[in-house]
Amino acid sequence: MTPIYCEIGQKRVIAAALDWPGWCRGGRDEAAAVAALLDYGPRYALAMAAADLPFAAPAATDDFTIVERLPGSSGTDFGAPLATPEADSRPFDAAELARSTAILDAIWQAFDAAAESAVGVALRKGPRGGGRDLDDIVSHVRGADGGYLSRLGRKRPKGITDPVEEHAVIRQEMLDALAAGMRGELPAQGPRGGQIWPPRFFVRYVAWHVLDHAWEIEDRAIWNAG
């Protein structure tokens, strides 16, 4: 059985795999969210292939077991998994740091590959003509990753003019901060007094955000349209 948890908002429910950061989907209710999570299992498996971890996508929703239901927020209804499951308060040891590093590296590779494959390819617009173009999606993810550093007590690096180089530095800074978390060295507050996230939740949220946009690129690319 694959343990999952559900974050329940007013208009939307998010289901996420407890032990596999980034594998997270939403739906109008719990059944729809769990079904969406199942549907994305094979896609998550593709991303995890680079991590060399023993992931196998479940064959049916009966293979899931809901271990926790959490109250959601407006963020839940927007589609962002902001509730922290109880399991994320567990100690973040060396084994979990190594596993989290492998998962993040694999998801970063998946995002970079999706973005590279879509260079020069038009992205399908929404029903009202909305939706970021590729450069804006990549810029958004880079900017968000830089901002997330504050959740581990770090600041976004300055003075790097090349955006690709800057993003590489941001990613390494994330891993260095997680290593500090493993050693119990995270500060009580962020650089401007903001909330520090438990390392497990940090990995979970960053993995979801990056992979969600990787899948967005793949789904919106015109060559991928049915």
Buried (B, 14 or more C-beta within 10 A) or exposed (E): EBBBBBBBBEEBBBBBBBEBBBBBBBBEEBEBBBBBBBEBBEBBBEBBEBBEEEBEBBEEBEBBEEBBBBEBBEBBBEBBBBBBBEBBEEEBEEEBBEBBBBBBBBBBBBBBBBBEBBEEEEBEEEEEEEBBEBEEBBBEBBBBBBEBBBBBBBEBBEEBEEEEEBBEBBBEBBBEBBBBBBEEEBEEEBEEEEEBBBBBBBBBBBBBBBBBBBBBBBEBBEEBEE
